[in-house]
Amino acid sequence: MKQVIMWSSIFIVLFIVFIGLAFVGLTYMTPSPDEIKQIKLEQKKVHTTPEIADSDSTKTKGKKITIADSLQIIIDQQIGDLFFMRVTIDSLNEQLGSKEDLVTKYQTQVKSLNDNIQTLKTNNISIKDLAKTYETMKVAEIRPILEKVSDATIIALYKNMGSRTRKNLIQALSSSRAAQITTKLAESSS
């Protein structure tokens, strides 16, 4: 049992030492942010300004770049640009589709609103015609009809009647109903 504990302790200590060495090694081997920036700048210079060799090969910064390498760099850049353009086009097409859907939705709403306006105009004409008819009637003739009509209809008739004949409409109502209509008319005008 003592041997198992001893070997376990040795194994644990060696494991901790190994992890510590790995950590130290990786810490010193990892380039600093400044070094990474410098490497990226050097790579960017090589990729953005390739020199096409006049002969089979030439030396640039200690590296040989052949015509094929230069052309490959240009092709890689063009492929990257093409990919970016395709992504942009796809994004714009998506936006265009959503805008077209929105336009269609708004056109449907405009058509619906125009239909509602037309219906209201037709109803308004009907109310005006009814108001003219009620203007020619006597109070006794109007009274039984108005008992079965909604307050909103009476208010619409009142608003479309001439000022001289409005009193006939109010006189045809019961006193409590005339008071309700008068209150609603006063509230709607303020």
CNS distance restraints for C-alpha pairs under 8 A (distance, minus, plus):
assign (resid   1 and name CA) (resid   5 and name CA) 6.43 0.50 0.50
assign (resid   2 and name CA) (resid   6 and name CA) 6.08 0.50 0.50
assign (resid   3 and name CA) (resid   7 and name CA) 6.01 0.50 0.50
assign (resid   4 and name CA) (resid   8 and name CA) 5.94 0.50 0.50
assign (resid   5 and name CA) (resid   9 and name CA) 6.05 0.50 0.50
assign (resid   6 and name CA) (resid  10 and name CA) 6.22 0.50 0.50
assign (resid   7 and name CA) (resid  11 and name CA) 6.02 0.50 0.50
assign (resid   8 and name CA) (resid  12 and name CA) 6.10 0.50 0.50
assign (resid   9 and name CA) (resid  13 and name CA) 6.13 0.50 0.50
assign (resid  10 and name CA) (resid  14 and name CA) 6.09 0.50 0.50
assign (resid  11 and name CA) (resid  15 and name CA) 6.03 0.50 0.50
assign (resid  12 and name CA) (resid  16 and name CA) 6.20 0.50 0.50
assign (resid  13 and name CA) (resid  17 and name CA) 6.17 0.50 0.50
assign (resid  14 and name CA) (resid  18 and name CA) 6.02 0.50 0.50
assign (resid  15 and name CA) (resid  19 and name CA) 6.19 0.50 0.50
assign (resid  16 and name CA) (resid  20 and name CA) 6.12 0.50 0.50
assign (resid  17 and name CA) (resid  21 and name CA) 6.15 0.50 0.50
assign (resid  18 and name CA) (resid  22 and name CA) 6.13 0.50 0.50
assign (resid  19 and name CA) (resid  23 and name CA) 6.11 0.50 0.50
assign (resid  20 and name CA) (resid  24 and name CA) 6.16 0.50 0.50
assign (resid  21 and name CA) (resid  25 and name CA) 5.96 0.50 0.50
assign (resid  22 and name CA) (resid  26 and name CA) 6.04 0.50 0.50
assign (resid  23 and name CA) (resid  27 and name CA) 6.03 0.50 0.50
assign (resid  24 and name CA) (resid  28 and name CA) 6.30 0.50 0.50
assign (resid  25 and name CA) (resid  29 and name CA) 5.98 0.50 0.50
assign (resid  26 and name CA) (resid  30 and name CA) 5.87 0.50 0.50
assign (resid  31 and name CA) (resid  35 and name CA) 5.73 0.50 0.50
assign (resid  31 and name CA) (resid  36 and name CA) 6.27 0.50 0.50
assign (resid  32 and name CA) (resid  36 and name CA) 6.28 0.50 0.50
assign (resid  33 and name CA) (resid  37 and name CA) 6.21 0.50 0.50
assign (resid  34 and name CA) (resid  38 and name CA) 6.24 0.50 0.50
assign (resid  35 and name CA) (resid  39 and name CA) 6.20 0.50 0.50
assign (resid  36 and name CA) (resid  40 and name CA) 6.18 0.50 0.50
assign (resid  37 and name CA) (resid  41 and name CA) 6.13 0.50 0.50
assign (resid  38 and name CA) (resid  42 and name CA) 6.26 0.50 0.50
assign (resid  39 and name CA) (resid  43 and name CA) 6.20 0.50 0.50
assign (resid  40 and name CA) (resid  44 and name CA) 6.01 0.50 0.50
assign (resid  41 and name CA) (resid  45 and name CA) 6.14 0.50 0.50
assign (resid  42 and name CA) (resid  46 and name CA) 6.33 0.50 0.50
assign (resid  43 and name CA) (resid  47 and name CA) 6.17 0.50 0.50
assign (resid  44 and name CA) (resid  48 and name CA) 5.78 0.50 0.50
assign (resid  45 and name CA) (resid  49 and name CA) 5.83 0.50 0.50
assign (resid  45 and name CA) (resid  50 and name CA) 7.92 0.50 0.50
assign (resid  46 and name CA) (resid  50 and name CA) 5.77 0.50 0.50
assign (resid  47 and name CA) (resid  73 and name CA) 6.21 0.50 0.50
assign (resid  47 and name CA) (resid  74 and name CA) 7.92 0.50 0.50
assign (resid  47 and name CA) (resid  77 and name CA) 7.87 0.50 0.50
assign (resid  50 and name CA) (resid  70 and name CA) 5.66 0.50 0.50
assign (resid  50 and name CA) (resid  73 and name CA) 7.10 0.50 0.50
assign (resid  50 and name CA) (resid  74 and name CA) 7.65 0.50 0.50
assign (resid  51 and name CA) (resid  65 and name CA) 7.75 0.50 0.50
assign (resid  51 and name CA) (resid  70 and name CA) 6.40 0.50 0.50
assign (resid  52 and name CA) (resid  65 and name CA) 7.82 0.50 0.50
assign (resid  52 and name CA) (resid  66 and name CA) 7.26 0.50 0.50
assign (resid  52 and name CA) (resid  67 and name CA) 5.48 0.50 0.50
assign (resid  52 and name CA) (resid  70 and name CA) 5.47 0.50 0.50
assign (resid  52 and name CA) (resid  71 and name CA) 7.59 0.50 0.50
assign (resid  53 and name CA) (resid  57 and name CA) 5.76 0.50 0.50
assign (resid  53 and name CA) (resid  58 and name CA) 5.82 0.50 0.50
assign (resid  53 and name CA) (resid  65 and name CA) 7.20 0.50 0.50
assign (resid  53 and name CA) (resid  66 and name CA) 6.15 0.50 0.50
assign (resid  53 and name CA) (resid  67 and name CA) 5.46 0.50 0.50
assign (resid  53 and name CA) (resid  70 and name CA) 7.80 0.50 0.50
assign (resid  54 and name CA) (resid  58 and name CA) 7.88 0.50 0.50
assign (resid  54 and name CA) (resid  67 and name CA) 7.91 0.50 0.50
assign (resid  55 and name CA) (resid  67 and name CA) 7.95 0.50 0.50
assign (resid  56 and name CA) (resid  66 and name CA) 5.97 0.50 0.50
assign (resid  56 and name CA) (resid  67 and name CA) 6.56 0.50 0.50
assign (resid  57 and name CA) (resid  64 and name CA) 6.27 0.50 0.50
assign (resid  57 and name CA) (resid  65 and name CA) 5.84 0.50 0.50
assign (resid  57 and name CA) (resid  66 and name CA) 4.42 0.50 0.50
assign (resid  57 and name CA) (resid  67 and name CA) 6.77 0.50 0.50
assign (resid  58 and name CA) (resid  64 and name CA) 5.48 0.50 0.50
assign (resid  58 and name CA) (resid  65 and name CA) 5.82 0.50 0.50
assign (resid  58 and name CA) (resid  66 and name CA) 6.61 0.50 0.50
assign (resid  59 and name CA) (resid  63 and name CA) 5.37 0.50 0.50
assign (resid  59 and name CA) (resid  64 and name CA) 4.49 0.50 0.50
assign (resid  59 and name CA) (resid  65 and name CA) 6.41 0.50 0.50
assign (resid  60 and name CA) (resid  64 and name CA) 6.12 0.50 0.50
assign (resid  60 and name CA) (resid  65 and name CA) 6.85 0.50 0.50
assign (resid  65 and name CA) (resid  69 and name CA) 5.79 0.50 0.50
assign (resid  65 and name CA) (resid  70 and name CA) 6.61 0.50 0.50
assign (resid  66 and name CA) (resid  70 and name CA) 6.27 0.50 0.50
assign (resid  67 and name CA) (resid  71 and name CA) 6.11 0.50 0.50
assign (resid  68 and name CA) (resid  72 and name CA) 5.96 0.50 0.50
assign (resid  69 and name CA) (resid  73 and name CA) 6.18 0.50 0.50
assign (resid  70 and name CA) (resid  74 and name CA) 6.40 0.50 0.50
assign (resid  71 and name CA) (resid  75 and name CA) 6.07 0.50 0.50
assign (resid  72 and name CA) (resid  76 and name CA) 6.04 0.50 0.50
assign (resid  73 and name CA) (resid  77 and name CA) 6.24 0.50 0.50
assign (resid  74 and name CA) (resid  78 and name CA) 6.19 0.50 0.50
assign (resid  75 and name CA) (resid  79 and name CA) 6.10 0.50 0.50
assign (resid  76 and name CA) (resid  80 and name CA) 6.21 0.50 0.50
assign (resid  77 and name CA) (resid  81 and name CA) 6.18 0.50 0.50
assign (resid  78 and name CA) (resid  82 and name CA) 5.98 0.50 0.50
assign (resid  79 and name CA) (resid  83 and name CA) 6.12 0.50 0.50
assign (resid  80 and name CA) (resid  84 and name CA) 6.23 0.50 0.50
assign (resid  81 and name CA) (resid  85 and name CA) 6.15 0.50 0.50
assign (resid  82 and name CA) (resid  86 and name CA) 6.15 0.50 0.50
assign (resid  83 and name CA) (resid  87 and name CA) 6.23 0.50 0.50
assign (resid  84 and name CA) (resid  88 and name CA) 6.16 0.50 0.50
assign (resid  85 and name CA) (resid  89 and name CA) 6.04 0.50 0.50
assign (resid  86 and name CA) (resid  90 and name CA) 6.07 0.50 0.50
assign (resid  87 and name CA) (resid  91 and name CA) 6.17 0.50 0.50
assign (resid  88 and name CA) (resid  92 and name CA) 6.14 0.50 0.50
assign (resid  89 and name CA) (resid  93 and name CA) 6.03 0.50 0.50
assign (resid  90 and name CA) (resid  94 and name CA) 6.17 0.50 0.50
assign (resid  91 and name CA) (resid  95 and name CA) 6.27 0.50 0.50
assign (resid  92 and name CA) (resid  96 and name CA) 6.03 0.50 0.50
assign (resid  93 and name CA) (resid  97 and name CA) 6.12 0.50 0.50
assign (resid  94 and name CA) (resid  98 and name CA) 6.34 0.50 0.50
assign (resid  95 and name CA) (resid  99 and name CA) 6.14 0.50 0.50
assign (resid  96 and name CA) (resid 100 and name CA) 6.09 0.50 0.50
assign (resid  97 and name CA) (resid 101 and name CA) 6.24 0.50 0.50
assign (resid  98 and name CA) (resid 102 and name CA) 6.20 0.50 0.50
assign (resid  99 and name CA) (resid 103 and name CA) 6.14 0.50 0.50
assign (resid 100 and name CA) (resid 104 and name CA) 6.17 0.50 0.50
assign (resid 101 and name CA) (resid 105 and name CA) 6.17 0.50 0.50
assign (resid 102 and name CA) (resid 106 and name CA) 6.17 0.50 0.50
assign (resid 103 and name CA) (resid 107 and name CA) 6.05 0.50 0.50
assign (resid 104 and name CA) (resid 108 and name CA) 6.21 0.50 0.50
assign (resid 105 and name CA) (resid 109 and name CA) 6.32 0.50 0.50
assign (resid 106 and name CA) (resid 110 and name CA) 6.07 0.50 0.50
assign (resid 107 and name CA) (resid 111 and name CA) 6.16 0.50 0.50
assign (resid 108 and name CA) (resid 112 and name CA) 6.19 0.50 0.50
assign (resid 109 and name CA) (resid 113 and name CA) 6.10 0.50 0.50
assign (resid 110 and name CA) (resid 114 and name CA) 6.06 0.50 0.50
assign (resid 111 and name CA) (resid 115 and name CA) 6.16 0.50 0.50
assign (resid 112 and name CA) (resid 116 and name CA) 6.23 0.50 0.50
assign (resid 113 and name CA) (resid 117 and name CA) 6.12 0.50 0.50
assign (resid 114 and name CA) (resid 118 and name CA) 6.15 0.50 0.50
assign (resid 115 and name CA) (resid 119 and name CA) 6.18 0.50 0.50
assign (resid 116 and name CA) (resid 120 and name CA) 6.10 0.50 0.50
assign (resid 117 and name CA) (resid 121 and name CA) 6.09 0.50 0.50
assign (resid 118 and name CA) (resid 122 and name CA) 6.18 0.50 0.50
assign (resid 119 and name CA) (resid 123 and name CA) 6.11 0.50 0.50
assign (resid 120 and name CA) (resid 124 and name CA) 5.93 0.50 0.50
assign (resid 121 and name CA) (resid 125 and name CA) 6.20 0.50 0.50
assign (resid 122 and name CA) (resid 126 and name CA) 6.29 0.50 0.50
assign (resid 123 and name CA) (resid 127 and name CA) 6.14 0.50 0.50
assign (resid 124 and name CA) (resid 128 and name CA) 6.18 0.50 0.50
assign (resid 125 and name CA) (resid 129 and name CA) 6.23 0.50 0.50
assign (resid 126 and name CA) (resid 130 and name CA) 6.15 0.50 0.50
assign (resid 127 and name CA) (resid 131 and name CA) 5.98 0.50 0.50
assign (resid 127 and name CA) (resid 156 and name CA) 6.92 0.50 0.50
assign (resid 127 and name CA) (resid 157 and name CA) 6.28 0.50 0.50
assign (resid 127 and name CA) (resid 160 and name CA) 7.17 0.50 0.50
assign (resid 128 and name CA) (resid 132 and name CA) 6.27 0.50 0.50
assign (resid 128 and name CA) (resid 157 and name CA) 7.32 0.50 0.50
assign (resid 128 and name CA) (resid 160 and name CA) 5.66 0.50 0.50
assign (resid 128 and name CA) (resid 161 and name CA) 7.60 0.50 0.50
assign (resid 129 and name CA) (resid 133 and name CA) 6.35 0.50 0.50
assign (resid 130 and name CA) (resid 134 and name CA) 6.20 0.50 0.50
assign (resid 130 and name CA) (resid 157 and name CA) 7.19 0.50 0.50
assign (resid 131 and name CA) (resid 135 and name CA) 6.14 0.50 0.50
assign (resid 131 and name CA) (resid 157 and name CA) 5.21 0.50 0.50
assign (resid 131 and name CA) (resid 158 and name CA) 7.46 0.50 0.50
assign (resid 131 and name CA) (resid 160 and name CA) 5.87 0.50 0.50
assign (resid 131 and name CA) (resid 161 and name CA) 5.33 0.50 0.50
assign (resid 132 and name CA) (resid 136 and name CA) 6.76 0.50 0.50
assign (resid 132 and name CA) (resid 161 and name CA) 6.72 0.50 0.50
assign (resid 133 and name CA) (resid 137 and name CA) 6.80 0.50 0.50
assign (resid 134 and name CA) (resid 142 and name CA) 7.09 0.50 0.50
assign (resid 134 and name CA) (resid 169 and name CA) 7.97 0.50 0.50
assign (resid 135 and name CA) (resid 161 and name CA) 6.83 0.50 0.50
assign (resid 135 and name CA) (resid 162 and name CA) 7.73 0.50 0.50
assign (resid 135 and name CA) (resid 165 and name CA) 5.72 0.50 0.50
assign (resid 135 and name CA) (resid 166 and name CA) 7.92 0.50 0.50
assign (resid 135 and name CA) (resid 168 and name CA) 7.98 0.50 0.50
assign (resid 137 and name CA) (resid 141 and name CA) 6.22 0.50 0.50
assign (resid 137 and name CA) (resid 142 and name CA) 6.59 0.50 0.50
assign (resid 138 and name CA) (resid 142 and name CA) 6.40 0.50 0.50
assign (resid 138 and name CA) (resid 168 and name CA) 7.29 0.50 0.50
assign (resid 139 and name CA) (resid 143 and name CA) 6.11 0.50 0.50
assign (resid 139 and name CA) (resid 168 and name CA) 5.56 0.50 0.50
assign (resid 139 and name CA) (resid 169 and name CA) 7.02 0.50 0.50
assign (resid 139 and name CA) (resid 171 and name CA) 6.70 0.50 0.50
assign (resid 139 and name CA) (resid 172 and name CA) 5.18 0.50 0.50
assign (resid 140 and name CA) (resid 144 and name CA) 7.68 0.50 0.50
assign (resid 140 and name CA) (resid 172 and name CA) 6.85 0.50 0.50
assign (resid 141 and name CA) (resid 145 and name CA) 7.59 0.50 0.50
assign (resid 142 and name CA) (resid 146 and name CA) 6.23 0.50 0.50
assign (resid 142 and name CA) (resid 169 and name CA) 7.35 0.50 0.50
assign (resid 142 and name CA) (resid 172 and name CA) 6.10 0.50 0.50
assign (resid 143 and name CA) (resid 147 and name CA) 6.54 0.50 0.50
assign (resid 143 and name CA) (resid 172 and name CA) 4.53 0.50 0.50
assign (resid 143 and name CA) (resid 173 and name CA) 6.23 0.50 0.50
assign (resid 144 and name CA) (resid 148 and name CA) 7.39 0.50 0.50
assign (resid 145 and name CA) (resid 149 and name CA) 6.81 0.50 0.50
assign (resid 146 and name CA) (resid 150 and name CA) 7.98 0.50 0.50
assign (resid 146 and name CA) (resid 154 and name CA) 7.46 0.50 0.50
assign (resid 146 and name CA) (resid 172 and name CA) 7.42 0.50 0.50
assign (resid 146 and name CA) (resid 173 and name CA) 6.91 0.50 0.50
assign (resid 147 and name CA) (resid 173 and name CA) 7.35 0.50 0.50
assign (resid 149 and name CA) (resid 153 and name CA) 6.52 0.50 0.50
assign (resid 149 and name CA) (resid 154 and name CA) 6.95 0.50 0.50
assign (resid 150 and name CA) (resid 154 and name CA) 6.49 0.50 0.50
assign (resid 151 and name CA) (resid 155 and name CA) 6.16 0.50 0.50
assign (resid 151 and name CA) (resid 181 and name CA) 6.56 0.50 0.50
assign (resid 152 and name CA) (resid 156 and name CA) 6.17 0.50 0.50
assign (resid 153 and name CA) (resid 157 and name CA) 6.13 0.50 0.50
assign (resid 154 and name CA) (resid 158 and name CA) 6.04 0.50 0.50
assign (resid 154 and name CA) (resid 181 and name CA) 7.76 0.50 0.50
assign (resid 155 and name CA) (resid 159 and name CA) 6.18 0.50 0.50
assign (resid 155 and name CA) (resid 181 and name CA) 6.89 0.50 0.50
assign (resid 155 and name CA) (resid 185 and name CA) 6.87 0.50 0.50
assign (resid 156 and name CA) (resid 160 and name CA) 6.36 0.50 0.50
assign (resid 157 and name CA) (resid 161 and name CA) 6.18 0.50 0.50
assign (resid 158 and name CA) (resid 166 and name CA) 6.03 0.50 0.50
assign (resid 158 and name CA) (resid 169 and name CA) 7.15 0.50 0.50
assign (resid 161 and name CA) (resid 165 and name CA) 6.56 0.50 0.50
assign (resid 161 and name CA) (resid 166 and name CA) 6.06 0.50 0.50
assign (resid 162 and name CA) (resid 166 and name CA) 6.35 0.50 0.50
assign (resid 163 and name CA) (resid 167 and name CA) 7.77 0.50 0.50
assign (resid 165 and name CA) (resid 169 and name CA) 7.10 0.50 0.50
assign (resid 166 and name CA) (resid 170 and name CA) 6.58 0.50 0.50
assign (resid 167 and name CA) (resid 171 and name CA) 6.01 0.50 0.50
assign (resid 168 and name CA) (resid 172 and name CA) 6.14 0.50 0.50
assign (resid 169 and name CA) (resid 173 and name CA) 6.92 0.50 0.50
assign (resid 170 and name CA) (resid 178 and name CA) 5.88 0.50 0.50
assign (resid 171 and name CA) (resid 178 and name CA) 7.79 0.50 0.50
assign (resid 173 and name CA) (resid 177 and name CA) 6.06 0.50 0.50
assign (resid 173 and name CA) (resid 178 and name CA) 5.49 0.50 0.50
assign (resid 174 and name CA) (resid 178 and name CA) 5.95 0.50 0.50
assign (resid 175 and name CA) (resid 179 and name CA) 6.18 0.50 0.50
assign (resid 176 and name CA) (resid 180 and name CA) 6.38 0.50 0.50
assign (resid 177 and name CA) (resid 181 and name CA) 6.20 0.50 0.50
assign (resid 178 and name CA) (resid 182 and name CA) 6.01 0.50 0.50
assign (resid 179 and name CA) (resid 183 and name CA) 6.14 0.50 0.50
assign (resid 180 and name CA) (resid 184 and name CA) 6.25 0.50 0.50
assign (resid 181 and name CA) (resid 185 and name CA) 6.06 0.50 0.50
assign (resid 182 and name CA) (resid 186 and name CA) 6.14 0.50 0.50
assign (resid 183 and name CA) (resid 187 and name CA) 6.21 0.50 0.50
assign (resid 184 and name CA) (resid 188 and name CA) 6.10 0.50 0.50
assign (resid 185 and name CA) (resid 189 and name CA) 6.19 0.50 0.50
assign (resid 186 and name CA) (resid 190 and name CA) 6.46 0.50 0.50
